Amino acid sequence: MKRNCAFLLLCLFSFLMTADAQTVAPGWSEQKASDWYASQPWLCGFNYIPAYAINYTAMWDKTSFDGKVIDKELALAESAGMNVLRAVLQFAVYEDNPPYFLKTLDTFLVICAKHKIKFVPALFDDCVFGLEHDPKVGKQPEPLIGWYAWAWSPSPGHSLVIDERTHPRIEKYVKAVMGRFKDDSRILLWDLYNEPTNGGLGSASFPLLKKVIVWARTVNPSQPVSIGIWNNDDRLNDIVIPASDVITFHNYENREGLIKQINNLKKYNRPVICTEWMNRPNGSVIETNLPVFYDEKVGCMLWGLVNGKTQTDLNWGHRPGDAAPKVWQHDLYRPDYLPYDEKEINMIRKYTTETKQ
């Protein structure tokens, strides 16, 4: 009797596993990805966080979300001809009030569409530049002058990444957000996880990362999904590359380094899009690198738009007391909305205008 019960339980378990597996949609074929990319204009845009926001929690939180400011800032991007932006969502804000978050995300998409800009949402982010490793909703700290992105807030936060008991809560978030916008033409693609393993987490990110991929495939959005290649960790890239419908990557190198990486990524026979670039002190600059993206038909999103509370004009690792940088690292516009370098804006406009002709 015990043996029969055990056998029946095993059969039931196998059935449930098989049924669950059948709900997970396969990834896109090379041809489907190629056809999708061929239907897009040349993608030229930016990573976006409003100047008023010290982190992505502040961007989305009900205490600070400001659609009027966002509208003004995206108007700058539209005037330069940019047509896509990427921003990180915040699990903590969603969990605090799911209906509010979904409504606010729709409001943001309305503003993007007004300025003819497609949105690339990143569901998660492991990056940390300061002392806090877990986000908190509500009013955020003010900048610590001289500290690059010191109050950056990861999503969902390192404690939740590590503690698998919290993952069912995170699954609800993935399926609610992607399910709500899975057929929304205002979304270009889903970036499932920004720089997993960063911020000191290492392979502790792998369990959540793998689950997020399955959850996303269960939703089966009409838009492609991807996870950006951001370092040379073979174990990580063996997870993210097969999970990506289109290949996305980060590159803050000079022209030669960029060309080398693009050529290496072409071997996957899928569209290639750079979701982070531009580091002026490192030689990743508009003058030399934008023509590479254009000539290679590789979409690109530089960091970032308007300089503000994140202080990303400073170098990575910059701390109070360090010498002021001779050139800005990131950002196109000053807080007063004047260009950091008018020649950069003119060059972006030149290439995006040529694309439309």
Buried (B, 14 or more C-beta within 10 A) or exposed (E): EEEEEEEEEEEEEEEEEEEEEEEBEEBBEEEEBBEBBEEBEBBBBBBBBBBBBBBBBBBBBEEBBBEEBBBBBBEBBBEBBBBBBBBBBBBBBBBBBBEBBBEBBEEBBEBBBEBBBBBBBBBBBBBBBBEBBBBBBEEBBEBBEBBBBBBBBBBBBBEBBBEEEBBEEBBBBBBBBBBBBBEBEBBBBBBBBBBBBBBEBBEBBBEBBEBBBBBBBBBBBEBBBBBBBBEEBEEBBEBBBEBBBBBBBBBBBBBEBBBEBBEEBEEBEBBBBBBBBBBBBBBBBBEEBBEBBBEBEBBBBBBBBBBBBBBBBBBBEBEEEEEEEEEBBBBBBBEEEEBBBEEBBEBBBBBBEEBEE
